[in-house]
Amino acid sequence: MLEGLGLDTTAEAVYRLMLEDHRRGVAELARLSGLDEDAVRQALDRLADLRLLRISDDGPHGGLEAIDPNVSLHGLLRRRQEELLRNQWELERCQAAISTVLAEYSDLHYGGGHPDAERLIGLGAIKSRIAELAATAATECLTFNPGGAQSAASLAASKPLDQAVITRGVAMRTVYLDSMRNDPVTAHYAEWLTTLGGQVRTVPSLPLRMLVVDRSVALVPVDPDNTRRGAVQVSGPGVITALVALFEHIWAAATPCGTVHERDDQGLTRQESELLRLLADGLTDAAACKRLGLSLRTVRRMMADLMERLDARSRFEAGAKADRRGWL
């Protein structure tokens, strides 16, 4: 059970016996564990190296006793976490070095010519490229995250990557949908990002999923309405400039995470106002719920409430009355 902390099954068995009674000698530990005495001594040495045992003034087995596990195991876990973090840093340095070598190789063998766009097929390829871009990010990561609530598994997978990027001093700005505020898991993750140093804002709807790194490269979906078709990595200056401008425009209108939304002068929430705009643009209920990150039932309930407030019997009448009232 404790292999991840550096204890093999032999050392763990001896450790558990030591926790039960630290006065047990090598011979008794061997008898109870079914190990020979040499194996027990090696296990004791290993436990001492891991700071799970300490020298005691009493005891027949070399003056060792088990340290309170509330202290020793948590200390061992902390040291293991620090080791993993150092390994992660080293991995990122290696990835950066590999990217540099590949760039030099490309310059040498292909005359410095780089395509402005590269298509990525499959979720695995996209995740791998996101990890590569995050590892080499130097100044800034800009992200649109449509889709509403995120799954716990997806957020757990993103956490180490986001933490490594922010800890490295890279500025991270992320835009979610307003609907994520109703999901405790996603809202908690957004709060965690903010506490770590990232900036998180929300808007009623987003045009597409997007990642822009260092204002030099971006990932966007091949089809914003069907992200399963894959993604495209773009690096052309003109395209990047347009994507950054789009991000800044939406960011300026977005609400910081944690801010309470107020209704506008017409008594509309931001989601209600955006729903009316989307439907006026010709989107179906199904398409609107996808853009808002809400369920179809919620969108239809919102629309029914709006029609009641407008005293409208049809969608067309609701649109006309909303326009006359200045809701659109």
Stockholm file with secondary structure:
# STOCKHOLM 1.0

chainA/1-328         MLEGLGLDTTAEAVYRLMLEDHRRGVAELARLSGLDEDAVRQALDRLADLRLLRISDDGPHGGLEAIDPNVSLHGLLRRRQEELLRNQWELERCQAAISTVLAEYSDLHYGGGHPDAERLIGLGAIKSRIAELAATAATECLTFNPGGAQSAASLAASKPLDQAVITRGVAMRTVYLDSMRNDPVTAHYAEWLTTLGGQVRTVPSLPLRMLVVDRSVALVPVDPDNTRRGAVQVSGPGVITALVALFEHIWAAATPCGTVHERDDQGLTRQESELLRLLADGLTDAAACKRLGLSLRTVRRMMADLMERLDARSRFEAGAKADRRGWL
#=GR chainA/1-328 SS CCGGGTCCHHHHHHHHHHHHCTTCCHHHHHHHHTCCHHHHHHHHHHHHHTTSEEECSSCSSSSEEECCHHHHHHHHHHHHHHHHHHHHHHHHHHHHHHHHHHHHHHHHHHTTCCCSEEEECSHHHHHHHHHHHHHHCCSEEEEEECSSSCCHHHHHHHHHHHHHHHHTTCEEEEEEEGGGGGCHHHHHHHHHHHHHTCEEEEESCCSCCEEEETTTEEEEESSTTCGGGCEEEECCHHHHHHHHHHHHHHHHHSEETTCCCCCCTTSCCHHHHHHHHHHHTTCCHHHHHHHHTCCHHHHHHHHHHHHHHHTCSSHHHHHHHHHHTTCC
#=GC SS_cons         CCGGGTCCHHHHHHHHHHHHCTTCCHHHHHHHHTCCHHHHHHHHHHHHHTTSEEECSSCSSSSEEECCHHHHHHHHHHHHHHHHHHHHHHHHHHHHHHHHHHHHHHHHHHTTCCCSEEEECSHHHHHHHHHHHHHHCCSEEEEEECSSSCCHHHHHHHHHHHHHHHHTTCEEEEEEEGGGGGCHHHHHHHHHHHHHTCEEEEESCCSCCEEEETTTEEEEESSTTCGGGCEEEECCHHHHHHHHHHHHHHHHHSEETTCCCCCCTTSCCHHHHHHHHHHHTTCCHHHHHHHHTCCHHHHHHHHHHHHHHHTCSSHHHHHHHHHHTTCC
//
